[in-house]
Amino acid sequence: MVHIPFWLSACLKLAVSVSVFSILPSYLTVLEQHLALSSASLNYLATTELMGFALACALNYYFLKHGFRFNDNVALALLCFCHLASAFTADISLFFVIRGLAGVCAGLVIVRCYEVLGAENNPDAAFGKAIAIQMLTTAVLFLLLPGLVNYFNTDIFFIALGGLVA
């Protein structure tokens, strides 16, 4: 059985969980096409997802103080579900709820990854590796996703993100 170092697992989970915001210009373009949103609605939606990240930090802090630690693999599974559900949701209100939940799930994964990277013997090197992997993931997504969206439709954007998380 192959053992993946904790830092590498954390780096990969971090890269996929923040991918929506790493490729924010593409994400906003797809959202505009997917739901025919106004600029104001796009901003509200992005803010909702970011607020989910912030809420996750607060939830994690609160629950850690009370002896409960979130399982990052469960949060990743829920994030995958949120991405896939986003592909097939046309109702704007439901879409906002799904993306807010996606933000919370991604935020929980991010917090856990930061804990793992910070606990490494050389946390500076671990965070450097995480940034490198995140930038590589971002570059690949910027190269692949527009072509997929043009060939299929906007649903594929969310399906691809769900596949990346899975």
DRENPA-3360 file (N, C-alpha, C; in nm, 2 decimals, always signed):
BEGIN
1 = MVHIPFWL = +0.08/-0.12/+0.00/+0.00/+0.00/+0.00/+0.09/+0.12/+0.00 ~ +0.06/+0.22/-0.08/+0.13/+0.34/-0.10/+0.09/+0.44/+0.01 ~ +0.19/+0.50/+0.08/+0.16/+0.59/+0.18/+0.18/+0.73/+0.13 ~ +0.08/+0.82/+0.12/+0.10/+0.95/+0.08/+0.13/+1.04/+0.20 ~ +0.24/+1.12/+0.19/+0.27/+1.20/+0.31/+0.16/+1.30/+0.34 ~ +0.14/+1.33/+0.47/+0.03/+1.41/+0.51/+0.04/+1.55/+0.44 ~ +0.16/+1.60/+0.42/+0.17/+1.74/+0.36/+0.12/+1.73/+0.22 ~ +0.15/+1.62/+0.15/+0.10/+1.61/+0.01/-0.05/+1.60/+0.00;
9 = SACLKLAV = -0.11/+1.52/+0.09/-0.25/+1.51/+0.09/-0.32/+1.64/+0.12 ~ -0.26/+1.71/+0.22/-0.31/+1.84/+0.26/-0.30/+1.94/+0.14 ~ -0.19/+1.94/+0.07/-0.16/+2.03/-0.05/-0.27/+2.00/-0.15 ~ -0.29/+1.87/-0.18/-0.39/+1.84/-0.29/-0.53/+1.88/-0.25 ~ -0.57/+1.85/-0.12/-0.70/+1.89/-0.08/-0.72/+2.04/-0.08 ~ -0.62/+2.11/-0.04/-0.62/+2.25/-0.04/-0.64/+2.31/-0.18 ~ -0.57/+2.25/-0.27/-0.57/+2.30/-0.41/-0.71/+2.28/-0.47 ~ -0.78/+2.17/-0.44/-0.91/+2.15/-0.50/-1.02/+2.22/-0.43;
17 = SVSVFSIL = -1.00/+2.24/-0.30/-1.10/+2.31/-0.22/-1.11/+2.46/-0.25 ~ -1.00/+2.52/-0.28/-0.99/+2.66/-0.32/-1.00/+2.69/-0.47 ~ -1.02/+2.58/-0.55/-1.02/+2.60/-0.69/-1.12/+2.70/-0.75 ~ -1.23/+2.71/-0.69/-1.33/+2.81/-0.73/-1.28/+2.95/-0.73 ~ -1.21/+2.98/-0.62/-1.16/+3.12/-0.61/-1.02/+3.14/-0.68 ~ -0.95/+3.03/-0.71/-0.83/+3.04/-0.78/-0.86/+3.07/-0.93 ~ -0.98/+3.03/-0.98/-1.02/+3.05/-1.11/-1.14/+3.14/-1.12 ~ -1.14/+3.24/-1.03/-1.26/+3.33/-1.01/-1.31/+3.39/-1.14;
25 = PSYLTVLE = -1.22/+3.44/-1.23/-1.27/+3.50/-1.35/-1.35/+3.40/-1.44 ~ -1.30/+3.28/-1.45/-1.38/+3.18/-1.53/-1.51/+3.14/-1.46 ~ -1.50/+3.13/-1.32/-1.61/+3.10/-1.24/-1.73/+3.20/-1.26 ~ -1.69/+3.33/-1.25/-1.80/+3.43/-1.27/-1.85/+3.43/-1.41 ~ -1.77/+3.41/-1.51/-1.82/+3.40/-1.65/-1.92/+3.29/-1.67 ~ -1.88/+3.17/-1.61/-1.97/+3.06/-1.62/-2.10/+3.08/-1.55 ~ -2.09/+3.14/-1.43/-2.21/+3.17/-1.35/-2.31/+3.26/-1.43 ~ -2.25/+3.36/-1.49/-2.33/+3.46/-1.57/-2.40/+3.38/-1.68;
33 = QHLALSSA = -2.34/+3.29/-1.75/-2.40/+3.21/-1.86/-2.49/+3.11/-1.80 ~ -2.46/+3.04/-1.69/-2.53/+2.93/-1.64/-2.67/+2.98/-1.59 ~ -2.67/+3.09/-1.52/-2.80/+3.14/-1.46/-2.85/+3.27/-1.51 ~ -2.78/+3.33/-1.61/-2.81/+3.46/-1.66/-2.82/+3.57/-1.55 ~ -2.72/+3.58/-1.47/-2.72/+3.67/-1.36/-2.67/+3.81/-1.39 ~ -2.71/+3.90/-1.32/-2.66/+4.04/-1.33/-2.53/+4.05/-1.26 ~ -2.46/+4.16/-1.29/-2.33/+4.18/-1.22/-2.35/+4.18/-1.07 ~ -2.45/+4.25/-1.02/-2.48/+4.26/-0.88/-2.50/+4.12/-0.82;
41 = SLNYLATT = -2.58/+4.04/-0.89/-2.61/+3.90/-0.84/-2.48/+3.82/-0.84 ~ -2.40/+3.84/-0.94/-2.27/+3.76/-0.94/-2.19/+3.80/-0.82 ~ -2.18/+3.93/-0.79/-2.11/+3.97/-0.67/-2.17/+3.91/-0.54 ~ -2.30/+3.91/-0.53/-2.36/+3.86/-0.41/-2.33/+3.71/-0.40 ~ -2.34/+3.64/-0.51/-2.31/+3.49/-0.51/-2.17/+3.46/-0.47 ~ -2.07/+3.54/-0.52/-1.93/+3.52/-0.48/-1.91/+3.55/-0.34 ~ -1.98/+3.66/-0.29/-1.97/+3.69/-0.15/-2.03/+3.59/-0.06 ~ -2.14/+3.53/-0.10/-2.21/+3.42/-0.03/-2.11/+3.31/-0.01;
49 = ELMGFALA = -2.04/+3.27/-0.11/-1.95/+3.16/-0.11/-1.83/+3.19/-0.02 ~ -1.78/+3.31/-0.03/-1.67/+3.36/+0.06/-1.71/+3.36/+0.20 ~ -1.83/+3.41/+0.23/-1.88/+3.41/+0.37/-1.89/+3.27/+0.42 ~ -1.92/+3.17/+0.33/-1.92/+3.03/+0.38/-1.78/+2.99/+0.42 ~ -1.67/+3.04/+0.35/-1.54/+3.01/+0.40/-1.51/+3.07/+0.54 ~ -1.56/+3.19/+0.56/-1.54/+3.26/+0.69/-1.62/+3.19/+0.80 ~ -1.74/+3.15/+0.77/-1.82/+3.08/+0.86/-1.76/+2.95/+0.90 ~ -1.69/+2.88/+0.81/-1.62/+2.76/+0.84/-1.51/+2.78/+0.94;
57 = CALNYYFL = -1.44/+2.89/+0.93/-1.33/+2.92/+1.02/-1.39/+2.93/+1.16 ~ -1.50/+3.01/+1.17/-1.57/+3.03/+1.30/-1.62/+2.90/+1.36 ~ -1.69/+2.82/+1.27/-1.74/+2.69/+1.32/-1.63/+2.60/+1.37 ~ -1.52/+2.59/+1.29/-1.41/+2.51/+1.33/-1.35/+2.55/+1.46 ~ -1.33/+2.68/+1.48/-1.28/+2.73/+1.61/-1.37/+2.69/+1.73 ~ -1.50/+2.72/+1.71/-1.60/+2.69/+1.81/-1.60/+2.54/+1.85 ~ -1.61/+2.45/+1.74/-1.62/+2.31/+1.77/-1.49/+2.25/+1.83 ~ -1.37/+2.30/+1.78/-1.24/+2.26/+1.84/-1.24/+2.29/+1.99;
65 = KHGFRFND = -1.29/+2.41/+2.03/-1.29/+2.44/+2.17/-1.38/+2.35/+2.25 ~ -1.47/+2.28/+2.19/-1.56/+2.19/+2.25/-1.53/+2.04/+2.22 ~ -1.41/+2.02/+2.17/-1.36/+1.88/+2.16/-1.41/+1.81/+2.03 ~ -1.46/+1.88/+1.93/-1.51/+1.82/+1.81/-1.42/+1.86/+1.69 ~ -1.37/+1.77/+1.61/-1.30/+1.80/+1.50/-1.37/+1.75/+1.37 ~ -1.39/+1.84/+1.28/-1.46/+1.81/+1.15/-1.37/+1.71/+1.07 ~ -1.43/+1.62/+1.00/-1.36/+1.53/+0.92/-1.35/+1.59/+0.78 ~ -1.23/+1.62/+0.73/-1.21/+1.69/+0.61/-1.26/+1.60/+0.49;
73 = NVALALLC = -1.25/+1.47/+0.50/-1.30/+1.39/+0.39/-1.45/+1.39/+0.37 ~ -1.52/+1.41/+0.48/-1.67/+1.43/+0.48/-1.70/+1.56/+0.41 ~ -1.62/+1.67/+0.45/-1.64/+1.80/+0.40/-1.61/+1.80/+0.25 ~ -1.51/+1.72/+0.20/-1.48/+1.71/+0.06/-1.59/+1.64/-0.01 ~ -1.65/+1.54/+0.05/-1.76/+1.47/-0.02/-1.88/+1.56/-0.03 ~ -1.91/+1.64/+0.07/-2.02/+1.74/+0.06/-1.99/+1.84/-0.04 ~ -1.86/+1.89/-0.05/-1.82/+1.98/-0.15/-1.84/+1.93/-0.29 ~ -1.80/+1.80/-0.31/-1.83/+1.74/-0.44/-1.98/+1.74/-0.48;
81 = FCHLASAF = -2.06/+1.70/-0.38/-2.20/+1.70/-0.40/-2.25/+1.84/-0.44 ~ -2.20/+1.94/-0.37/-2.24/+2.08/-0.40/-2.21/+2.12/-0.54 ~ -2.09/+2.08/-0.58/-2.05/+2.12/-0.72/-2.14/+2.05/-0.82 ~ -2.17/+1.92/-0.80/-2.25/+1.84/-0.89/-2.40/+1.90/-0.89 ~ -2.45/+1.93/-0.77/-2.58/+1.98/-0.76/-2.59/+2.12/-0.83 ~ -2.48/+2.20/-0.82/-2.48/+2.33/-0.89/-2.50/+2.31/-1.04 ~ -2.45/+2.20/-1.10/-2.46/+2.18/-1.24/-2.61/+2.17/-1.28 ~ -2.69/+2.11/-1.20/-2.83/+2.08/-1.23/-2.93/+2.16/-1.16;
89 = TADISLFF = -2.89/+2.28/-1.11/-2.98/+2.37/-1.04/-3.00/+2.49/-1.12 ~ -3.13/+2.52/-1.15/-3.16/+2.64/-1.23/-3.23/+2.75/-1.14 ~ -3.27/+2.71/-1.02/-3.34/+2.80/-0.93/-3.23/+2.88/-0.86 ~ -3.24/+3.01/-0.87/-3.13/+3.10/-0.82/-3.13/+3.09/-0.66 ~ -3.24/+3.08/-0.60/-3.24/+3.08/-0.45/-3.17/+2.95/-0.40 ~ -3.21/+2.84/-0.46/-3.14/+2.71/-0.43/-2.99/+2.71/-0.46 ~ -2.96/+2.78/-0.57/-2.82/+2.78/-0.61/-2.74/+2.86/-0.51 ~ -2.80/+2.97/-0.46/-2.73/+3.05/-0.35/-2.70/+2.96/-0.23;
97 = VIRGLAGV = -2.80/+2.88/-0.19/-2.79/+2.79/-0.07/-2.68/+2.69/-0.10 ~ -2.68/+2.63/-0.21/-2.58/+2.53/-0.25/-2.44/+2.59/-0.25 ~ -2.43/+2.70/-0.31/-2.29/+2.76/-0.31/-2.25/+2.81/-0.18 ~ -2.34/+2.86/-0.09/-2.30/+2.89/+0.04/-2.25/+2.77/+0.12 ~ -2.32/+2.66/+0.10/-2.28/+2.53/+0.17/-2.15/+2.49/+0.11 ~ -2.13/+2.51/-0.02/-2.00/+2.47/-0.08/-1.89/+2.55/-0.02 ~ -1.91/+2.68/+0.01/-1.81/+2.76/+0.07/-1.78/+2.71/+0.21 ~ -1.88/+2.67/+0.29/-1.86/+2.62/+0.42/-1.77/+2.49/+0.41;
105 = CAGLVIVR = -1.81/+2.40/+0.33/-1.74/+2.28/+0.31/-1.59/+2.30/+0.27 ~ -1.57/+2.39/+0.17/-1.44/+2.42/+0.13/-1.36/+2.48/+0.24 ~ -1.42/+2.57/+0.31/-1.36/+2.64/+0.43/-1.31/+2.54/+0.53 ~ -1.40/+2.44/+0.56/-1.36/+2.34/+0.66/-1.24/+2.26/+0.61 ~ -1.23/+2.23/+0.49/-1.12/+2.16/+0.43/-0.99/+2.24/+0.44 ~ -1.01/+2.37/+0.40/-0.89/+2.46/+0.41/-0.83/+2.47/+0.55 ~ -0.92/+2.49/+0.65/-0.87/+2.51/+0.78/-0.80/+2.38/+0.83 ~ -0.85/+2.27/+0.80/-0.79/+2.14/+0.83/-0.65/+2.13/+0.76;
113 = CYEVLGAE = -0.65/+2.16/+0.63/-0.52/+2.16/+0.56/-0.42/+2.25/+0.62 ~ -0.46/+2.37/+0.66/-0.36/+2.46/+0.72/-0.31/+2.40/+0.85 ~ -0.40/+2.33/+0.93/-0.35/+2.27/+1.05/-0.24/+2.16/+1.02 ~ -0.27/+2.08/+0.92/-0.17/+1.98/+0.88/-0.04/+2.04/+0.84 ~ -0.05/+2.14/+0.75/+0.07/+2.20/+0.70/+0.15/+2.27/+0.81 ~ +0.08/+2.34/+0.90/+0.15/+2.41/+1.01/+0.21/+2.31/+1.11 ~ +0.17/+2.19/+1.11/+0.23/+2.09/+1.21/+0.35/+2.02/+1.15 ~ +0.38/+2.04/+1.02/+0.50/+1.98/+0.96/+0.63/+2.03/+1.03;
121 = NNPDAAFG = +0.73/+1.95/+1.02/+0.86/+1.98/+1.07/+0.91/+2.12/+1.02 ~ +0.89/+2.14/+0.89/+0.93/+2.26/+0.83/+0.80/+2.32/+0.76 ~ +0.72/+2.40/+0.84/+0.59/+2.45/+0.79/+0.61/+2.54/+0.67 ~ +0.72/+2.62/+0.67/+0.74/+2.71/+0.56/+0.75/+2.63/+0.43 ~ +0.83/+2.52/+0.43/+0.84/+2.44/+0.31/+0.71/+2.38/+0.27 ~ +0.64/+2.33/+0.37/+0.51/+2.27/+0.34/+0.41/+2.37/+0.28 ~ +0.41/+2.49/+0.33/+0.32/+2.59/+0.27/+0.37/+2.63/+0.13 ~ +0.50/+2.63/+0.11/+0.55/+2.66/-0.02/+0.51/+2.56/-0.12;
129 = KAIAIQML = +0.52/+2.43/-0.08/+0.47/+2.32/-0.17/+0.32/+2.33/-0.20 ~ +0.25/+2.37/-0.10/+0.10/+2.39/-0.12/+0.07/+2.50/-0.22 ~ +0.14/+2.61/-0.21/+0.12/+2.72/-0.30/+0.16/+2.67/-0.45 ~ +0.27/+2.60/-0.46/+0.31/+2.55/-0.59/+0.21/+2.46/-0.65 ~ +0.15/+2.36/-0.57/+0.05/+2.27/-0.62/-0.08/+2.34/-0.65 ~ -0.11/+2.44/-0.57/-0.23/+2.52/-0.60/-0.22/+2.60/-0.73 ~ -0.10/+2.66/-0.76/-0.08/+2.73/-0.88/-0.08/+2.64/-1.00 ~ -0.02/+2.52/-0.99/-0.03/+2.42/-1.10/-0.17/+2.38/-1.13;
137 = TTAVLFLL = -0.25/+2.35/-1.02/-0.39/+2.32/-1.04/-0.47/+2.43/-1.11 ~ -0.44/+2.55/-1.06/-0.51/+2.67/-1.12/-0.48/+2.68/-1.27 ~ -0.35/+2.66/-1.31/-0.31/+2.67/-1.45/-0.38/+2.57/-1.53 ~ -0.38/+2.45/-1.48/-0.45/+2.34/-1.56/-0.59/+2.37/-1.57 ~ -0.66/+2.41/-1.47/-0.80/+2.45/-1.48/-0.83/+2.56/-1.58 ~ -0.74/+2.66/-1.57/-0.76/+2.77/-1.67/-0.74/+2.73/-1.81 ~ -0.66/+2.63/-1.83/-0.64/+2.57/-1.97/-0.75/+2.48/-2.01 ~ -0.80/+2.40/-1.93/-0.90/+2.30/-1.97/-1.04/+2.34/-1.96;
145 = LPGLVNYF = -1.08/+2.41/-1.86/-1.23/+2.44/-1.84/-1.29/+2.52/-1.95 ~ -1.23/+2.63/-2.00/-1.30/+2.70/-2.11/-1.33/+2.62/-2.23 ~ -1.24/+2.53/-2.27/-1.26/+2.44/-2.38/-1.37/+2.34/-2.35 ~ -1.38/+2.29/-2.23/-1.49/+2.20/-2.20/-1.62/+2.27/-2.20 ~ -1.63/+2.39/-2.15/-1.75/+2.47/-2.15/-1.79/+2.50/-2.29 ~ -1.70/+2.54/-2.37/-1.73/+2.56/-2.51/-1.78/+2.44/-2.59 ~ -1.72/+2.33/-2.56/-1.76/+2.20/-2.63/-1.89/+2.15/-2.57 ~ -1.91/+2.15/-2.44/-2.04/+2.10/-2.39/-2.13/+2.21/-2.35;
153 = NTDIFFIA = -2.14/+2.25/-2.23/-2.21/+2.37/-2.18/-2.16/+2.40/-2.04 ~ -2.23/+2.50/-1.98/-2.18/+2.54/-1.85/-2.19/+2.44/-1.74 ~ -2.28/+2.34/-1.75/-2.29/+2.23/-1.65/-2.16/+2.16/-1.63 ~ -2.08/+2.14/-1.74/-1.96/+2.07/-1.73/-1.86/+2.14/-1.64 ~ -1.87/+2.27/-1.62/-1.77/+2.34/-1.53/-1.79/+2.28/-1.39 ~ -1.91/+2.27/-1.34/-1.94/+2.22/-1.21/-1.91/+2.07/-1.20 ~ -1.95/+2.00/-1.30/-1.92/+1.86/-1.30/-1.77/+1.83/-1.29 ~ -1.69/+1.91/-1.37/-1.55/+1.90/-1.36/-1.49/+1.93/-1.22;
161 = LGGLVA = -1.54/+2.04/-1.16/-1.50/+2.07/-1.03/-1.54/+1.96/-0.93 ~ -1.66/+1.90/-0.95/-1.69/+1.79/-0.86/-1.60/+1.67/-0.88 ~ -1.57/+1.64/-1.01/-1.47/+1.53/-1.04/-1.34/+1.56/-0.98 ~ -1.29/+1.68/-0.98/-1.16/+1.72/-0.93/-1.16/+1.69/-0.78 ~ -1.27/+1.72/-0.71/-1.28/+1.70/-0.57/-1.28/+1.56/-0.53 ~ -1.36/+1.48/-0.62/-1.37/+1.34/-0.59/-1.24/+1.27/-0.60;
% end
